Structure formats: structure tokens, C-alpha cells
Amino acid sequence: MEIKVLGPGCAKCKTTEKAVIEAVQASGKDIKVTKIDDIMKIMEYGVMRTPAIVVNEKVIMSGKIPSRKDLDEIIENL
């Protein structure tokens, strides 16, 4: 399983990446977290607003920093 955080490196993107990593670690699940900051690769997902979260190649959320509750629900459903 893999969660990708898409974003060019802005403060919101860094905050989202950190939150995803913390939520994954707290879950105890074996989930790979990858950060993608290449604009061309981000555009391949059809994302127009970052940060975005991609789970198993499907865009789950974009344009906002997810809450811990949001992340826990995403991880729980993996």
C-alpha cells in the first residue's frame, strides 16, 4: 500500500507530508509514504490544487491540509 503526497514544497505541502507520516506511524500499518514535488508528475494526476493525497493511484483529497481524523479514516480503509 502506498500514500503519495503531491505538492511543490510549500508550507501546506510539508505540513501535509508530516501529518501523513505521523498518522501512518501511529496506525502501525505497513504503508509507504512518498512525496512527489515534480509539477509535471502532479499534473498527471489531474490535480490543480495542492497539497493532494493519492492512495493506491487514486486522488483522495486536494487543495487542503487534511485533519488527523481525515487521515485516520483514509488509513483505516486501506
PDB file of N, CA, C and O in Angstrom, chain B, residues numbered from 101:
ATOM      1  N   MET B 101       0.844  -1.177   0.000  1.00  0.00           N
ATOM      2  CA  MET B 101       0.000   0.000   0.000  1.00  0.00           C
ATOM      3  C   MET B 101       0.888   1.238   0.000  1.00  0.00           C
ATOM      4  O   MET B 101       1.993   1.243   0.542  1.00  0.00           O
ATOM      5  N   GLU B 102       0.367   2.278  -0.624  1.00  0.00           N
ATOM      6  CA  GLU B 102       1.156   3.497  -0.733  1.00  0.00           C
ATOM      7  C   GLU B 102       0.259   4.726  -0.685  1.00  0.00           C
ATOM      8  O   GLU B 102      -0.819   4.762  -1.278  1.00  0.00           O
ATOM      9  N   ILE B 103       0.738   5.725   0.038  1.00  0.00           N
ATOM     10  CA  ILE B 103       0.102   7.035   0.060  1.00  0.00           C
ATOM     11  C   ILE B 103       1.118   8.021  -0.506  1.00  0.00           C
ATOM     12  O   ILE B 103       2.265   8.071  -0.063  1.00  0.00           O
ATOM     13  N   LYS B 104       0.684   8.802  -1.488  1.00  0.00           N
ATOM     14  CA  LYS B 104       1.545   9.830  -2.065  1.00  0.00           C
ATOM     15  C   LYS B 104       1.014  11.193  -1.665  1.00  0.00           C
ATOM     16  O   LYS B 104      -0.191  11.446  -1.689  1.00  0.00           O
ATOM     17  N   VAL B 105       1.939  12.063  -1.298  1.00  0.00           N
ATOM     18  CA  VAL B 105       1.602  13.448  -1.011  1.00  0.00           C
ATOM     19  C   VAL B 105       2.144  14.258  -2.181  1.00  0.00           C
ATOM     20  O   VAL B 105       3.345  14.254  -2.453  1.00  0.00           O
ATOM     21  N   LEU B 106       1.239  14.951  -2.869  1.00  0.00           N
ATOM     22  CA  LEU B 106       1.627  15.746  -4.025  1.00  0.00           C
ATOM     23  C   LEU B 106       1.692  17.211  -3.645  1.00  0.00           C
ATOM     24  O   LEU B 106       0.761  17.742  -3.038  1.00  0.00           O
ATOM     25  N   GLY B 107       2.776  17.861  -3.995  1.00  0.00           N
ATOM     26  CA  GLY B 107       2.905  19.282  -3.725  1.00  0.00           C
ATOM     27  C   GLY B 107       4.310  19.768  -4.030  1.00  0.00           C
ATOM     28  O   GLY B 107       5.274  19.017  -3.879  1.00  0.00           O
ATOM     29  N   PRO B 108       4.436  21.019  -4.458  1.00  0.00           N
ATOM     30  CA  PRO B 108       5.725  21.548  -4.891  1.00  0.00           C
ATOM     31  C   PRO B 108       6.701  21.887  -3.764  1.00  0.00           C
ATOM     32  O   PRO B 108       7.851  22.232  -4.036  1.00  0.00           O
ATOM     33  N   GLY B 109       6.276  21.799  -2.539  1.00  0.00           N
ATOM     34  CA  GLY B 109       7.188  22.100  -1.437  1.00  0.00           C
ATOM     35  C   GLY B 109       6.779  23.291  -0.604  1.00  0.00           C
ATOM     36  O   GLY B 109       7.571  23.791   0.195  1.00  0.00           O
ATOM     37  N   CYS B 110       5.559  23.751  -0.776  1.00  0.00           N
ATOM     38  CA  CYS B 110       5.067  24.881   0.018  1.00  0.00           C
ATOM     39  C   CYS B 110       4.846  24.432   1.471  1.00  0.00           C
ATOM     40  O   CYS B 110       4.907  23.241   1.776  1.00  0.00           O
ATOM     41  N   ALA B 111       4.595  25.376   2.337  1.00  0.00           N
ATOM     42  CA  ALA B 111       4.400  25.074   3.756  1.00  0.00           C
ATOM     43  C   ALA B 111       3.233  24.101   3.969  1.00  0.00           C
ATOM     44  O   ALA B 111       3.331  23.189   4.790  1.00  0.00           O
ATOM     45  N   LYS B 112       2.142  24.288   3.242  1.00  0.00           N
ATOM     46  CA  LYS B 112       0.985  23.396   3.399  1.00  0.00           C
ATOM     47  C   LYS B 112       1.332  21.974   2.968  1.00  0.00           C
ATOM     48  O   LYS B 112       0.884  21.006   3.583  1.00  0.00           O
ATOM     49  N   CYS B 113       2.120  21.855   1.924  1.00  0.00           N
ATOM     50  CA  CYS B 113       2.522  20.531   1.436  1.00  0.00           C
ATOM     51  C   CYS B 113       3.420  19.832   2.453  1.00  0.00           C
ATOM     52  O   CYS B 113       3.264  18.637   2.704  1.00  0.00           O
ATOM     53  N   LYS B 114       4.347  20.566   3.031  1.00  0.00           N
ATOM     54  CA  LYS B 114       5.234  19.999   4.042  1.00  0.00           C
ATOM     55  C   LYS B 114       4.456  19.588   5.284  1.00  0.00           C
ATOM     56  O   LYS B 114       4.736  18.547   5.878  1.00  0.00           O
ATOM     57  N   THR B 115       3.477  20.404   5.680  1.00  0.00           N
ATOM     58  CA  THR B 115       2.636  20.081   6.828  1.00  0.00           C
ATOM     59  C   THR B 115       1.831  18.818   6.559  1.00  0.00           C
ATOM     60  O   THR B 115       1.685  17.965   7.435  1.00  0.00           O
ATOM     61  N   THR B 116       1.308  18.704   5.339  1.00  0.00           N
ATOM     62  CA  THR B 116       0.529  17.519   4.967  1.00  0.00           C
ATOM     63  C   THR B 116       1.405  16.279   4.977  1.00  0.00           C
ATOM     64  O   THR B 116       0.998  15.238   5.492  1.00  0.00           O
ATOM     65  N   GLU B 117       2.596  16.377   4.417  1.00  0.00           N
ATOM     66  CA  GLU B 117       3.500  15.224   4.401  1.00  0.00           C
ATOM     67  C   GLU B 117       3.806  14.765   5.828  1.00  0.00           C
ATOM     68  O   GLU B 117       3.758  13.571   6.120  1.00  0.00           O
ATOM     69  N   LYS B 118       4.114  15.694   6.697  1.00  0.00           N
ATOM     70  CA  LYS B 118       4.433  15.369   8.087  1.00  0.00           C
ATOM     71  C   LYS B 118       3.230  14.712   8.768  1.00  0.00           C
ATOM     72  O   LYS B 118       3.389  13.729   9.492  1.00  0.00           O
ATOM     73  N   ALA B 119       2.040  15.245   8.540  1.00  0.00           N
ATOM     74  CA  ALA B 119       0.830  14.696   9.153  1.00  0.00           C
ATOM     75  C   ALA B 119       0.552  13.279   8.659  1.00  0.00           C
ATOM     76  O   ALA B 119       0.164  12.414   9.443  1.00  0.00           O
ATOM     77  N   VAL B 120       0.746  13.041   7.373  1.00  0.00           N
ATOM     78  CA  VAL B 120       0.532  11.702   6.811  1.00  0.00           C
ATOM     79  C   VAL B 120       1.518  10.716   7.428  1.00  0.00           C
ATOM     80  O   VAL B 120       1.128   9.621   7.832  1.00  0.00           O
ATOM     81  N   ILE B 121       2.770  11.091   7.504  1.00  0.00           N
ATOM     82  CA  ILE B 121       3.786  10.208   8.092  1.00  0.00           C
ATOM     83  C   ILE B 121       3.443   9.883   9.539  1.00  0.00           C
ATOM     84  O   ILE B 121       3.534   8.727   9.951  1.00  0.00           O
ATOM     85  N   GLU B 122       3.052  10.880  10.306  1.00  0.00           N
ATOM     86  CA  GLU B 122       2.704  10.654  11.710  1.00  0.00           C
ATOM     87  C   GLU B 122       1.488   9.733  11.845  1.00  0.00           C
ATOM     88  O   GLU B 122       1.468   8.851  12.703  1.00  0.00           O
ATOM     89  N   ALA B 123       0.482   9.939  11.004  1.00  0.00           N
ATOM     90  CA  ALA B 123      -0.726   9.115  11.065  1.00  0.00           C
ATOM     91  C   ALA B 123      -0.423   7.666  10.673  1.00  0.00           C
ATOM     92  O   ALA B 123      -0.950   6.734  11.281  1.00  0.00           O
ATOM     93  N   VAL B 124       0.417   7.480   9.669  1.00  0.00           N
ATOM     94  CA  VAL B 124       0.799   6.124   9.251  1.00  0.00           C
ATOM     95  C   VAL B 124       1.577   5.433  10.360  1.00  0.00           C
ATOM     96  O   VAL B 124       1.324   4.267  10.661  1.00  0.00           O
ATOM     97  N   GLN B 125       2.516   6.138  10.965  1.00  0.00           N
ATOM     98  CA  GLN B 125       3.308   5.552  12.046  1.00  0.00           C
ATOM     99  C   GLN B 125       2.411   5.167  13.228  1.00  0.00           C
ATOM    100  O   GLN B 125       2.592   4.110  13.833  1.00  0.00           O
ATOM    101  N   ALA B 126       1.458   6.021  13.547  1.00  0.00           N
ATOM    102  CA  ALA B 126       0.548   5.746  14.663  1.00  0.00           C
ATOM    103  C   ALA B 126      -0.355   4.546  14.376  1.00  0.00           C
ATOM    104  O   ALA B 126      -0.766   3.839  15.296  1.00  0.00           O
ATOM    105  N   SER B 127      -0.658   4.322  13.106  1.00  0.00           N
ATOM    106  CA  SER B 127      -1.553   3.218  12.749  1.00  0.00           C
ATOM    107  C   SER B 127      -0.877   1.855  12.892  1.00  0.00           C
ATOM    108  O   SER B 127      -1.543   0.844  13.114  1.00  0.00           O
ATOM    109  N   GLY B 128       0.438   1.839  12.765  1.00  0.00           N
ATOM    110  CA  GLY B 128       1.166   0.582  12.830  1.00  0.00           C
ATOM    111  C   GLY B 128       1.077  -0.238  11.550  1.00  0.00           C
ATOM    112  O   GLY B 128       1.605  -1.349  11.493  1.00  0.00           O
ATOM    113  N   LYS B 129       0.418   0.292  10.523  1.00  0.00           N
ATOM    114  CA  LYS B 129       0.290  -0.421   9.254  1.00  0.00           C
ATOM    115  C   LYS B 129       1.540  -0.224   8.410  1.00  0.00           C
ATOM    116  O   LYS B 129       2.260   0.765   8.550  1.00  0.00           O
ATOM    117  N   ASP B 130       1.777  -1.189   7.535  1.00  0.00           N
ATOM    118  CA  ASP B 130       2.930  -1.125   6.635  1.00  0.00           C
ATOM    119  C   ASP B 130       2.509  -0.381   5.371  1.00  0.00           C
ATOM    120  O   ASP B 130       2.102  -0.988   4.381  1.00  0.00           O
ATOM    121  N   ILE B 131       2.613   0.937   5.427  1.00  0.00           N
ATOM    122  CA  ILE B 131       2.199   1.797   4.322  1.00  0.00           C
ATOM    123  C   ILE B 131       3.387   2.677   3.942  1.00  0.00           C
ATOM    124  O   ILE B 131       3.995   3.327   4.792  1.00  0.00           O
ATOM    125  N   LYS B 132       3.700   2.682   2.660  1.00  0.00           N
ATOM    126  CA  LYS B 132       4.785   3.519   2.149  1.00  0.00           C
ATOM    127  C   LYS B 132       4.241   4.921   1.897  1.00  0.00           C
ATOM    128  O   LYS B 132       3.176   5.080   1.302  1.00  0.00           O
ATOM    129  N   VAL B 133       4.967   5.928   2.346  1.00  0.00           N
ATOM    130  CA  VAL B 133       4.594   7.325   2.101  1.00  0.00           C
ATOM    131  C   VAL B 133       5.638   7.934   1.168  1.00  0.00           C
ATOM    132  O   VAL B 133       6.837   7.903   1.444  1.00  0.00           O
ATOM    133  N   THR B 134       5.151   8.488   0.057  1.00  0.00           N
ATOM    134  CA  THR B 134       6.027   9.081  -0.939  1.00  0.00           C
ATOM    135  C   THR B 134       5.623  10.532  -1.170  1.00  0.00           C
ATOM    136  O   THR B 134       4.435  10.845  -1.240  1.00  0.00           O
ATOM    137  N   LYS B 135       6.607  11.413  -1.287  1.00  0.00           N
ATOM    138  CA  LYS B 135       6.351  12.827  -1.582  1.00  0.00           C
ATOM    139  C   LYS B 135       6.718  13.089  -3.027  1.00  0.00           C
ATOM    140  O   LYS B 135       7.835  12.794  -3.452  1.00  0.00           O
ATOM    141  N   ILE B 136       5.787  13.642  -3.780  1.00  0.00           N
ATOM    142  CA  ILE B 136       6.045  13.990  -5.177  1.00  0.00           C
ATOM    143  C   ILE B 136       5.964  15.505  -5.305  1.00  0.00           C
ATOM    144  O   ILE B 136       4.933  16.110  -5.011  1.00  0.00           O
ATOM    145  N   ASP B 137       7.070  16.113  -5.748  1.00  0.00           N
ATOM    146  CA  ASP B 137       7.095  17.568  -5.879  1.00  0.00           C
ATOM    147  C   ASP B 137       7.305  18.038  -7.314  1.00  0.00           C
ATOM    148  O   ASP B 137       7.353  19.240  -7.575  1.00  0.00           O
ATOM    149  N   ASP B 138       7.429  17.099  -8.240  1.00  0.00           N
ATOM    150  CA  ASP B 138       7.601  17.423  -9.654  1.00  0.00           C
ATOM    151  C   ASP B 138       6.241  17.850 -10.244  1.00  0.00           C
ATOM    152  O   ASP B 138       5.297  17.061 -10.280  1.00  0.00           O
ATOM    153  N   ILE B 139       6.161  19.088 -10.695  1.00  0.00           N
ATOM    154  CA  ILE B 139       4.900  19.636 -11.209  1.00  0.00           C
ATOM    155  C   ILE B 139       4.323  18.804 -12.352  1.00  0.00           C
ATOM    156  O   ILE B 139       3.109  18.617 -12.426  1.00  0.00           O
ATOM    157  N   MET B 140       5.158  18.314 -13.224  1.00  0.00           N
ATOM    158  CA  MET B 140       4.663  17.514 -14.348  1.00  0.00           C
ATOM    159  C   MET B 140       4.017  16.215 -13.864  1.00  0.00           C
ATOM    160  O   MET B 140       2.990  15.794 -14.397  1.00  0.00           O
ATOM    161  N   LYS B 141       4.613  15.589 -12.866  1.00  0.00           N
ATOM    162  CA  LYS B 141       4.043  14.355 -12.312  1.00  0.00           C
ATOM    163  C   LYS B 141       2.753  14.651 -11.564  1.00  0.00           C
ATOM    164  O   LYS B 141       1.807  13.865 -11.620  1.00  0.00           O
ATOM    165  N   ILE B 142       2.707  15.777 -10.867  1.00  0.00           N
ATOM    166  CA  ILE B 142       1.488  16.173 -10.154  1.00  0.00           C
ATOM    167  C   ILE B 142       0.354  16.381 -11.151  1.00  0.00           C
ATOM    168  O   ILE B 142      -0.779  15.966 -10.911  1.00  0.00           O
ATOM    169  N   MET B 143       0.665  17.022 -12.261  1.00  0.00           N
ATOM    170  CA  MET B 143      -0.354  17.287 -13.285  1.00  0.00           C
ATOM    171  C   MET B 143      -0.880  15.999 -13.914  1.00  0.00           C
ATOM    172  O   MET B 143      -2.023  15.961 -14.370  1.00  0.00           O
ATOM    173  N   GLU B 144      -0.071  14.954 -13.946  1.00  0.00           N
ATOM    174  CA  GLU B 144      -0.512  13.666 -14.486  1.00  0.00           C
ATOM    175  C   GLU B 144      -1.695  13.095 -13.691  1.00  0.00           C
ATOM    176  O   GLU B 144      -2.483  12.311 -14.219  1.00  0.00           O
ATOM    177  N   TYR B 145      -1.810  13.491 -12.436  1.00  0.00           N
ATOM    178  CA  TYR B 145      -2.925  13.038 -11.596  1.00  0.00           C
ATOM    179  C   TYR B 145      -4.162  13.929 -11.778  1.00  0.00           C
ATOM    180  O   TYR B 145      -5.221  13.644 -11.218  1.00  0.00           O
ATOM    181  N   GLY B 146      -4.027  14.995 -12.555  1.00  0.00           N
ATOM    182  CA  GLY B 146      -5.148  15.905 -12.758  1.00  0.00           C
ATOM    183  C   GLY B 146      -5.384  16.837 -11.583  1.00  0.00           C
ATOM    184  O   GLY B 146      -6.454  17.432 -11.459  1.00  0.00           O
ATOM    185  N   VAL B 147      -4.391  16.961 -10.729  1.00  0.00           N
ATOM    186  CA  VAL B 147      -4.500  17.809  -9.533  1.00  0.00           C
ATOM    187  C   VAL B 147      -4.215  19.252  -9.919  1.00  0.00           C
ATOM    188  O   VAL B 147      -3.182  19.558 -10.514  1.00  0.00           O
ATOM    189  N   MET B 148      -5.139  20.128  -9.573  1.00  0.00           N
ATOM    190  CA  MET B 148      -4.967  21.551  -9.863  1.00  0.00           C
ATOM    191  C   MET B 148      -4.630  22.354  -8.603  1.00  0.00           C
ATOM    192  O   MET B 148      -4.108  23.465  -8.688  1.00  0.00           O
ATOM    193  N   ARG B 149      -4.935  21.780  -7.435  1.00  0.00           N
ATOM    194  CA  ARG B 149      -4.658  22.464  -6.166  1.00  0.00           C
ATOM    195  C   ARG B 149      -3.916  21.510  -5.242  1.00  0.00           C
ATOM    196  O   ARG B 149      -4.322  20.365  -5.047  1.00  0.00           O
ATOM    197  N   THR B 150      -2.835  21.999  -4.685  1.00  0.00           N
ATOM    198  CA  THR B 150      -2.067  21.191  -3.747  1.00  0.00           C
ATOM    199  C   THR B 150      -2.209  21.763  -2.348  1.00  0.00           C
ATOM    200  O   THR B 150      -2.573  22.930  -2.203  1.00  0.00           O
ATOM    201  N   PRO B 151      -1.938  20.993  -1.331  1.00  0.00           N
ATOM    202  CA  PRO B 151      -1.461  19.616  -1.356  1.00  0.00           C
ATOM    203  C   PRO B 151      -2.565  18.648  -1.756  1.00  0.00           C
ATOM    204  O   PRO B 151      -3.755  18.936  -1.631  1.00  0.00           O
ATOM    205  N   ALA B 152      -2.133  17.503  -2.235  1.00  0.00           N
ATOM    206  CA  ALA B 152      -3.078  16.450  -2.605  1.00  0.00           C
ATOM    207  C   ALA B 152      -2.578  15.133  -2.032  1.00  0.00           C
ATOM    208  O   ALA B 152      -1.381  14.931  -1.830  1.00  0.00           O
ATOM    209  N   ILE B 153      -3.532  14.243  -1.776  1.00  0.00           N
ATOM    210  CA  ILE B 153      -3.206  12.921  -1.270  1.00  0.00           C
ATOM    211  C   ILE B 153      -3.719  11.893  -2.269  1.00  0.00           C
ATOM    212  O   ILE B 153      -4.875  11.928  -2.689  1.00  0.00           O
ATOM    213  N   VAL B 154      -2.829  10.980  -2.637  1.00  0.00           N
ATOM    214  CA  VAL B 154      -3.160   9.909  -3.573  1.00  0.00           C
ATOM    215  C   VAL B 154      -2.970   8.584  -2.836  1.00  0.00           C
ATOM    216  O   VAL B 154      -1.913   8.325  -2.260  1.00  0.00           O
ATOM    217  N   VAL B 155      -4.003   7.759  -2.865  1.00  0.00           N
ATOM    218  CA  VAL B 155      -3.931   6.442  -2.232  1.00  0.00           C
ATOM    219  C   VAL B 155      -4.101   5.396  -3.318  1.00  0.00           C
ATOM    220  O   VAL B 155      -5.117   5.354  -4.011  1.00  0.00           O
ATOM    221  N   ASN B 156      -3.086   4.553  -3.452  1.00  0.00           N
ATOM    222  CA  ASN B 156      -3.112   3.499  -4.466  1.00  0.00           C
ATOM    223  C   ASN B 156      -3.517   4.047  -5.833  1.00  0.00           C
ATOM    224  O   ASN B 156      -4.368   3.487  -6.524  1.00  0.00           O
ATOM    225  N   GLU B 157      -2.877   5.166  -6.201  1.00  0.00           N
ATOM    226  CA  GLU B 157      -3.027   5.828  -7.512  1.00  0.00           C
ATOM    227  C   GLU B 157      -4.378   6.522  -7.723  1.00  0.00           C
ATOM    228  O   GLU B 157      -4.717   6.866  -8.855  1.00  0.00           O
ATOM    229  N   LYS B 158      -5.145   6.731  -6.666  1.00  0.00           N
ATOM    230  CA  LYS B 158      -6.419   7.455  -6.769  1.00  0.00           C
ATOM    231  C   LYS B 158      -6.334   8.716  -5.903  1.00  0.00           C
ATOM    232  O   LYS B 158      -5.979   8.643  -4.727  1.00  0.00           O
ATOM    233  N   VAL B 159      -6.663   9.874  -6.493  1.00  0.00           N
ATOM    234  CA  VAL B 159      -6.642  11.127  -5.741  1.00  0.00           C
ATOM    235  C   VAL B 159      -7.800  11.099  -4.739  1.00  0.00           C
ATOM    236  O   VAL B 159      -8.965  10.971  -5.118  1.00  0.00           O
ATOM    237  N   ILE B 160      -7.462  11.218  -3.476  1.00  0.00           N
ATOM    238  CA  ILE B 160      -8.453  11.164  -2.399  1.00  0.00           C
ATOM    239  C   ILE B 160      -8.841  12.568  -1.948  1.00  0.00           C
ATOM    240  O   ILE B 160      -9.995  12.821  -1.603  1.00  0.00           O
ATOM    241  N   MET B 161      -7.871  13.476  -1.952  1.00  0.00           N
ATOM    242  CA  MET B 161      -8.103  14.812  -1.409  1.00  0.00           C
ATOM    243  C   MET B 161      -7.129  15.782  -2.052  1.00  0.00           C
ATOM    244  O   MET B 161      -5.979  15.430  -2.314  1.00  0.00           O
ATOM    245  N   SER B 162      -7.589  17.020  -2.312  1.00  0.00           N
ATOM    246  CA  SER B 162      -6.663  18.036  -2.811  1.00  0.00           C
ATOM    247  C   SER B 162      -7.111  19.418  -2.387  1.00  0.00           C
ATOM    248  O   SER B 162      -8.295  19.668  -2.160  1.00  0.00           O
ATOM    249  N   GLY B 163      -6.142  20.308  -2.285  1.00  0.00           N
ATOM    250  CA  GLY B 163      -6.424  21.702  -2.001  1.00  0.00           C
ATOM    251  C   GLY B 163      -6.556  22.073  -0.545  1.00  0.00           C
ATOM    252  O   GLY B 163      -6.893  23.213  -0.224  1.00  0.00           O
ATOM    253  N   LYS B 164      -6.291  21.111   0.364  1.00  0.00           N
ATOM    254  CA  LYS B 164      -6.379  21.451   1.788  1.00  0.00           C
ATOM    255  C   LYS B 164      -5.481  20.532   2.599  1.00  0.00           C
ATOM    256  O   LYS B 164      -5.083  19.459   2.147  1.00  0.00           O
ATOM    257  N   ILE B 165      -5.177  20.979   3.796  1.00  0.00           N
ATOM    258  CA  ILE B 165      -4.423  20.154   4.725  1.00  0.00           C
ATOM    259  C   ILE B 165      -5.431  19.237   5.414  1.00  0.00           C
ATOM    260  O   ILE B 165      -6.396  19.719   6.007  1.00  0.00           O
ATOM    261  N   PRO B 166      -5.220  17.929   5.345  1.00  0.00           N
ATOM    262  CA  PRO B 166      -6.182  17.022   5.971  1.00  0.00           C
ATOM    263  C   PRO B 166      -6.085  17.055   7.487  1.00  0.00           C
ATOM    264  O   PRO B 166      -5.009  17.254   8.050  1.00  0.00           O
ATOM    265  N   SER B 167      -7.209  16.859   8.131  1.00  0.00           N
ATOM    266  CA  SER B 167      -7.203  16.764   9.590  1.00  0.00           C
ATOM    267  C   SER B 167      -6.699  15.379   9.988  1.00  0.00           C
ATOM    268  O   SER B 167      -6.627  14.479   9.151  1.00  0.00           O
ATOM    269  N   ARG B 168      -6.360  15.214  11.224  1.00  0.00           N
ATOM    270  CA  ARG B 168      -5.919  13.893  11.704  1.00  0.00           C
ATOM    271  C   ARG B 168      -7.059  12.886  11.545  1.00  0.00           C
ATOM    272  O   ARG B 168      -6.831  11.725  11.206  1.00  0.00           O
ATOM    273  N   LYS B 169      -8.284  13.342  11.793  1.00  0.00           N
ATOM    274  CA  LYS B 169      -9.445  12.463  11.626  1.00  0.00           C
ATOM    275  C   LYS B 169      -9.552  11.994  10.171  1.00  0.00           C
ATOM    276  O   LYS B 169      -9.787  10.813   9.916  1.00  0.00           O
ATOM    277  N   ASP B 170      -9.380  12.913   9.223  1.00  0.00           N
ATOM    278  CA  ASP B 170      -9.402  12.552   7.797  1.00  0.00           C
ATOM    279  C   ASP B 170      -8.356  11.481   7.498  1.00  0.00           C
ATOM    280  O   ASP B 170      -8.643  10.485   6.834  1.00  0.00           O
ATOM    281  N   LEU B 171      -7.146  11.699   7.996  1.00  0.00           N
ATOM    282  CA  LEU B 171      -6.055  10.763   7.728  1.00  0.00           C
ATOM    283  C   LEU B 171      -6.309   9.407   8.376  1.00  0.00           C
ATOM    284  O   LEU B 171      -6.045   8.367   7.772  1.00  0.00           O
ATOM    285  N   ASP B 172      -6.817   9.418   9.596  1.00  0.00           N
ATOM    286  CA  ASP B 172      -7.112   8.156  10.272  1.00  0.00           C
ATOM    287  C   ASP B 172      -8.156   7.356   9.500  1.00  0.00           C
ATOM    288  O   ASP B 172      -8.052   6.134   9.395  1.00  0.00           O
ATOM    289  N   GLU B 173      -9.160   8.041   8.962  1.00  0.00           N
ATOM    290  CA  GLU B 173     -10.190   7.355   8.181  1.00  0.00           C
ATOM    291  C   GLU B 173      -9.625   6.795   6.874  1.00  0.00           C
ATOM    292  O   GLU B 173      -9.969   5.683   6.472  1.00  0.00           O
ATOM    293  N   ILE B 174      -8.766   7.559   6.219  1.00  0.00           N
ATOM    294  CA  ILE B 174      -8.133   7.089   4.981  1.00  0.00           C
ATOM    295  C   ILE B 174      -7.317   5.835   5.258  1.00  0.00           C
ATOM    296  O   ILE B 174      -7.429   4.841   4.541  1.00  0.00           O
ATOM    297  N   ILE B 175      -6.506   5.888   6.291  1.00  0.00           N
ATOM    298  CA  ILE B 175      -5.624   4.771   6.639  1.00  0.00           C
ATOM    299  C   ILE B 175      -6.433   3.561   7.089  1.00  0.00           C
ATOM    300  O   ILE B 175      -6.100   2.427   6.746  1.00  0.00           O
ATOM    301  N   GLU B 176      -7.477   3.795   7.842  1.00  0.00           N
ATOM    302  CA  GLU B 176      -8.319   2.692   8.328  1.00  0.00           C
ATOM    303  C   GLU B 176      -8.933   1.918   7.161  1.00  0.00           C
ATOM    304  O   GLU B 176      -9.117   0.705   7.252  1.00  0.00           O
ATOM    305  N   ASN B 177      -9.247   2.602   6.082  1.00  0.00           N
ATOM    306  CA  ASN B 177      -9.894   1.958   4.939  1.00  0.00           C
ATOM    307  C   ASN B 177      -8.905   1.269   3.996  1.00  0.00           C
ATOM    308  O   ASN B 177      -9.314   0.715   2.975  1.00  0.00           O
ATOM    309  N   LEU B 178      -7.624   1.296   4.322  1.00  0.00           N
ATOM    310  CA  LEU B 178      -6.638   0.619   3.476  1.00  0.00           C
ATOM    311  C   LEU B 178      -6.528  -0.850   3.858  1.00  0.00           C
ATOM    312  O   LEU B 178      -5.747  -1.588   3.257  1.00  0.00           O
TER     313      LEU B 178
END
